[in-house]
Amino acid sequence: MLLHSVIIILREVLEASLLISAMLSLSYYLNLPLTWLKWAIAAGLLGATIYAKNLAIISNWFGGVGQEVSNAILQYVIYLLLVTFCIGLIIKRQLSVQVRKLIAWIIITIIALSMIREFSEILIYLHIAIIDKQHAQGIILGAALGAGIGLSIGVIFYHLLNYLSDKWSFSIIIIVLSFIASGMLSQATQLMIQADWIDASQPIWDSSAWLSEQSIAGQLLYAVFGYEATPSVIQVLLYFSSLFIILSFVFIKKYHLGSIKS
């Protein structure tokens, strides 16, 4: 029960932690004030609480697949915001005051929506732990360990990004965000397959024997790259198409249009 709890909480915390770390590093690079962080966290925690309290109602939407569809929609929205955000930053040469304010609001929205999805799952899981008094201690201890590991990896990730030279830091951050966005697209598509809104197909491969999704390494790859041991054909196609679109803009900007930093 302890290890199971660690893995579950780690999975939920890690993706949000890495996303926040990347946005913090990007803000540092662009000289943006970090006031967005408190608003993003506050909005995310409030939204997660409301979402978790109403999950029983939401789950009954769309013929009983409301949770899957709602989570998928959240991820699709985050994906579209991330892609638009990354491409906009790559193309934009000068960042005016108005553009910087817009960037801050987009970051707030992305982080808040991500936290709503991730932390609502944590709240529901901890609520179950309180009810299940027999395993409550192990679940809560595992949750604390999972959260600690996830946050620690986020802090290390932030410092690694900031350690990079200015020549490479922006491109690396955008590449990281593009992997996170593509992973969200793949995850959202998998949820739609589970809800029978997208036709299921045979997995294109099965790497579970080599690297389990339930391992800490598997969860880390899941958070950064959207790793899945048994992806469908449509997931793989969407994932690599998304990467190709964003990384094409990075390549063009890096080698033909110069740096965006104002």
C-alpha positions in Angstrom: 0.0 0.0 0.0 2.9 2.4 0.8 4.6 1.9 -2.6 1.3 2.1 -4.4 0.5 5.4 -2.7 4.0 6.8 -3.5 3.5 6.0 -7.2 0.0 7.5 -7.5 0.9 10.8 -5.8 4.2 11.0 -7.6 2.4 10.7 -10.9 0.0 13.5 -10.1 2.6 15.8 -8.5 5.5 15.3 -11.0 3.9 16.6 -14.2 2.6 19.8 -12.5 6.0 20.2 -10.8 8.0 19.9 -14.0 5.6 22.2 -15.8 5.9 24.9 -13.1 9.7 24.5 -13.1 9.8 25.0 -16.8 7.6 28.1 -16.6 9.7 29.5 -13.7 12.9 29.0 -15.7 11.2 30.6 -18.8 10.2 33.6 -16.7 13.7 33.9 -15.4 15.0 33.9 -19.0 12.5 36.5 -20.2 12.8 38.7 -17.0 9.1 38.2 -16.2 8.0 39.0 -12.6 7.0 35.8 -10.7 3.7 37.2 -9.3 1.9 34.8 -11.6 3.0 31.9 -9.5 0.8 32.7 -6.4 -2.2 33.3 -8.6 -1.7 30.1 -10.6 -1.3 28.0 -7.5 -4.3 29.6 -5.8 -6.6 29.2 -8.8 -5.4 25.6 -9.3 -6.0 24.6 -5.7 -9.4 26.2 -5.7 -10.4 24.7 -9.0 -9.1 21.3 -7.9 -11.2 21.4 -4.7 -14.3 22.4 -6.6 -13.7 19.7 -9.3 -13.1 17.0 -6.6 -16.2 17.9 -4.6 -18.4 17.6 -7.7 -16.7 14.6 -9.3 -19.7 12.3 -8.6 -21.9 14.6 -10.6 -19.3 15.1 -13.3 -18.7 11.3 -13.6 -22.4 10.9 -14.6 -22.1 13.2 -17.6 -21.9 11.9 -21.1 -23.5 8.6 -20.3 -21.2 7.8 -17.3 -17.8 8.7 -18.8 -17.8 12.3 -17.6 -14.6 12.1 -15.6 -12.6 10.7 -18.6 -14.1 13.2 -21.1 -13.7 16.1 -18.7 -10.0 15.2 -17.9 -9.4 14.8 -21.6 -10.9 18.2 -22.4 -8.7 19.8 -19.8 -5.6 18.2 -21.3 -6.6 19.2 -24.8 -7.1 22.8 -23.7 -3.7 22.8 -21.9 -2.1 21.3 -25.0 -3.5 23.9 -27.3 -2.5 26.7 -24.9 1.1 25.3 -24.6 1.5 24.9 -28.4 0.1 28.4 -29.1 2.3 29.8 -26.3 5.5 28.1 -27.5 5.0 29.0 -31.1 4.1 32.6 -30.2 7.3 33.0 -28.1 9.4 31.5 -30.9 8.0 33.9 -33.5 7.8 37.0 -31.4 10.9 39.1 -31.6 10.1 41.9 -29.1 8.2 41.5 -25.8 6.2 44.6 -25.0 4.7 45.3 -21.7 1.3 44.2 -23.0 2.8 41.0 -24.4 4.5 40.2 -21.1 1.2 40.6 -19.2 -0.5 38.3 -21.7 2.3 35.7 -21.2 1.8 35.9 -17.5 -2.0 35.3 -17.8 -1.4 32.4 -20.2 1.0 30.8 -17.8 -1.5 31.2 -15.0 -4.2 29.5 -17.0 -1.9 26.6 -18.1 -0.6 26.0 -14.5 -4.1 26.3 -13.0 -5.7 23.9 -15.4 -2.9 21.4 -14.9 -3.3 21.6 -11.1 -7.1 21.2 -11.4 -6.6 17.9 -13.2 -3.7 16.6 -11.1 -4.6 17.8 -7.6 -8.2 16.9 -7.8 -7.0 13.3 -8.2 -4.8 13.7 -5.1 -7.7 15.2 -3.0 -10.0 12.3 -4.0 -7.3 9.7 -3.2 -6.6 11.3 0.2 -10.3 11.4 1.0 -10.5 7.7 0.4 -7.5 7.2 2.6 -9.2 9.0 5.5 -12.3 6.7 5.1 -10.1 3.6 4.9 -8.7 3.7 8.4 -7.0 0.4 8.1 -4.6 1.6 5.5 -4.7 5.3 6.2 -1.3 5.6 7.8 0.5 3.9 4.9 -1.5 5.8 2.3 -0.7 9.2 3.9 3.0 8.4 4.4 3.2 7.2 0.8 1.5 10.3 -0.4 4.0 12.5 1.5 6.9 10.6 0.1 5.5 10.7 -3.5 4.8 14.5 -3.2 8.3 15.0 -1.8 10.0 13.1 -4.6 7.9 14.9 -7.2 8.7 18.4 -5.8 12.4 17.5 -5.4 12.6 16.5 -9.0 10.9 19.7 -10.0 13.4 21.8 -8.0 16.4 19.9 -9.5 14.9 20.3 -13.0 14.5 24.1 -12.5 18.1 24.5 -11.4 19.3 22.3 -14.4 17.4 24.6 -16.8 18.8 27.7 -15.2 22.3 26.2 -15.3 22.2 26.3 -19.1 23.8 29.2 -21.0 21.6 31.9 -22.5 22.5 30.6 -25.9 20.7 27.3 -25.3 18.3 27.8 -22.4 15.3 29.2 -24.3 15.4 26.5 -26.9 15.8 23.7 -24.3 12.9 25.1 -22.3 10.6 25.2 -25.4 11.7 21.7 -26.3 10.8 20.5 -22.8 7.4 22.2 -23.0 6.8 20.7 -26.4 7.4 17.2 -25.0 5.1 17.9 -22.1 2.4 19.3 -24.5 2.7 16.3 -26.8 2.5 13.9 -23.9 -0.7 15.6 -22.7 -2.2 15.3 -26.2 -1.4 11.5 -26.1 -2.8 11.1 -22.6 -6.0 13.0 -23.5 -6.5 10.8 -26.6 -6.1 7.7 -24.4 -8.8 9.0 -22.1 -11.1 9.5 -25.1 -10.3 5.9 -26.2 -11.3 4.7 -22.7 -14.5 6.7 -23.0 -15.2 5.1 -26.4 -15.2 8.5 -28.0 -12.3 7.5 -30.2 -12.1 3.9 -31.6 -9.6 1.7 -29.9 -6.9 -0.1 -31.8 -4.2 -2.7 -31.0 -1.1 -1.2 -29.2 1.7 -0.4 -31.6 4.2 -1.8 -29.1 4.4 -3.1 -25.5 7.4 -2.0 -23.5 6.0 -2.8 -20.1 8.4 -5.7 -19.6 11.3 -3.4 -20.2 10.0 -0.3 -18.4 6.9 -0.4 -16.3 4.6 2.7 -16.2 4.3 2.1 -12.5 8.0 2.5 -11.7 9.5 5.8 -10.6 11.5 6.0 -13.9 8.3 5.2 -15.8 6.4 8.0 -14.0 9.2 10.5 -14.7 9.2 9.6 -18.4 5.4 9.8 -18.3 5.5 13.3 -16.9 8.2 14.7 -19.3 7.6 12.6 -22.5 4.2 11.2 -22.0 5.6 7.7 -21.9 3.1 4.9 -22.2 4.0 1.2 -22.4 1.2 0.3 -24.8 0.3 3.3 -27.0 -2.2 3.1 -29.8 -1.4 4.1 -33.4 -3.4 7.4 -33.1 -1.5 8.3 -29.9 1.9 7.8 -31.6 0.9 9.7 -34.7 -0.5 12.7 -32.7 2.5 12.7 -30.4 5.1 12.9 -33.1 3.1 15.2 -35.3 2.8 17.6 -32.4 6.5 17.4 -31.7 7.3 18.0 -35.3 5.2 21.1 -35.5 6.8 22.8 -32.5 10.3 21.7 -33.0 10.2 22.9 -36.7 9.5 26.4 -35.4 12.4 26.0 -32.9 14.8 24.9 -35.6 13.8 27.7 -38.0 14.1 30.4 -35.3 17.4 29.0 -34.0 19.2 28.8 -37.3 17.5 31.4 -39.5 15.8 34.1 -37.4 18.1 34.5 -34.4 17.2 34.8 -30.7 13.8 36.1 -29.5 15.2 37.6 -26.3 14.4 41.3 -26.1 
